[in-house]
Amino acid sequence: MKSSHYHPDTRNEPVLNYTPGSHEAVELWKAIKQLKSEVRDIPMFIGGKEIFTGNKMKIIPPHEHTHTLGYFHEGDATHVQQAIDAALAAKEHWAQMPWEDRAYIFLKAADLVSNKYRWELNAATMLGQSKNVYQAEIDSACELADFLRFNVKYVYDIHHVQPSSSDGVVNKLEYRPLEGFIFALTPFNFTAIAGNLPAAPAMVGNTVVWKPAHTQIYSAWVIMKIFREAGVPDGVINLIYGDGPTTGDIIFRHREFSGLHFTGSTGVFKHLWKEIGDNINIYRSYPRIVGETGGKDFILAHASADPDVVATAMVRGAFEYQGQKCSAASRAYIPDHIWPEVKDRVQSMLKKIRTGSVEDPGNFVNAVIDEKSFTKIAGYIDQAKKDGIEIVAGGKYDKSVGFFIEPTVLRTDDPHYRTMHEEIFGPVLTVYVYSGADYLETLELINKTSPYALTGAVISKDRHPIELASQKLSQAAGNFYINDKPTGAVVNQQPFGGARGSGTNDKAGSMWNMIRWMSPRTIKENFNPPTDYPYPFMGEQQPGL
């Protein structure tokens, strides 16, 4: 197959509506019922083999913690080493495979996500990660399929970036995988990210050790089934579950470690970067480190903003998926003269919003991921109450059935209060009301308050304030939204990532991420090689010169 004749289908996967009685709704609820009727026994997958260790850890729905979805088999240090060995053993054959053939494997995986496994993958995400049907659909079905399809397009585009040649000389760039193996460390909050982080390096010829968050293993196993059925060879992607420090000690002290693909907390990423740095003399090559980490994402309303637009951006941006998105709005700056109307609109919306199980499609908000997260978020709310912070909405929580926290809006007069700069990762939004005349000063405040720089939004009817915010906040957000909420990036439409404390900004959903997993080699071929050493300037000089 000639790459010049190859071009992938690059349409975004359509988002289904799941209206009552529709085909997709019937199939999804059937899948949910099936998953709840069984207790899954979930092994690791190393070198083509399912590994059952007997050290079984329970998986529960965060919104119904008395129910058992299944158990995963936790591994130990020996399994980490086995996964590395399997990845290295599979490397040569996989790297030598034509890139188009690797691409077709992942295009088939995308088709399986979109069709055969759509209902099971969405249902597993809903039950295991407490996502409502819409949040699961845009994540586990659409975004994962988009990552796989568009990554193929990006690889195609990269391969067609070639140097110029001259008479008698042909130059070309060969795009090789990295030496060694890649470690993919993935989060709980997006099934699509969990699938993309191992798949992206693998697509360009790398082999991978993949460790998902324990709270995402239920849907991770479905992804692994999809990869296997699509034809990913044994050893190319190895799925392990285990203790983080133990896994890291082995991974980061291995000579063949060549890259980290990470999404998670800023603190963990900084620790891993330091560990890699401490071991730099061990490695064959300088490892690639790609990370998307935390956020303290803002909404800025200008005095000209429509209060309904502001309130909707706040409610959707802060409380979809319980605020457990690194892009979720968690601080808002609202002009004083429109705040009363914005406040009334937010309160009105939140009174209508229901919190509960994903199995009731009328619930907009579901449970936070686990008890540890629940306790942390509740602690912020309790401290705010002790500190005399105004509770504009919400403020209640209950873990008797599931880990439920009401969408909570705080208002502070201190723009540096802890909930204005610390990442909470839950359904808590803090508002600072500023004087409408202090717009420029508020821009400076936003820029300096948080160590993060992931997403942000400005809302205004006037163009000048928008342009001013875009300039003054140019380094404050890697994804900047105008008259919209700061969440919902779509692959190939809004490449995603931020800098500062939010990561390396390698933009998942773009070629900038894919090229990080490649090592170009320049090849020059001379059709008329010289046969002696002298150059023309070395000829005999003319008399008198």
Order of alpha helices (4+ residues) and beta strands (2+ residues): alpha-beta-beta-beta-beta-beta-alpha-alpha-alpha-alpha-alpha-beta-beta-alpha-beta-alpha-beta-alpha-beta-alpha-beta-beta-alpha-beta-alpha-alpha-beta-beta-beta-beta-alpha-beta-alpha-beta-beta-alpha-beta-beta-alpha-beta
